[in-house]
């Protein structure tokens, strides 16, 4: 007959708990390291005289950027071949960027304002005369609506 050594379940659970604590510690250290790197990156890109307002890619290696440099606004073209100032833009021509959605408030306020402002897909389909599944392209009516009338 064999004798059981140790204290039963505690000998099995202790390594599991220590492994779990080690994983949590590694994840926490990764979190701290990512915050440290983010702060360093922000310091390197935080400038007072140069701000990129908008950037648009035209091709894989070409694009346009709208930049504010020392209070003046410029349209800049860039590619693999170089960077070029295309046009100086007046402040009146710059449109203020509207936020895509309101970030103030709690989640329920944001959700309710988004739900109030959403577009109804059915209305959009009818207004654009785009048929829904099984619909008529000219009138935007669905077959079910035709059967009801």
ABEGO torsion letter per residue (X at the ends): XBBBBEAEAAAAAAAAAAAAAAAAAAAAAAAAAAAAAAAAAAAAABBAABBBABBBBABAABBBBBBBBGGBBBBBBBBAAEBBBABBBBAAABBBBBBABBABEBAAAAAAAAAAABBBAAAAAAAAGBBBBGBBAAAGBBAAAAAAX
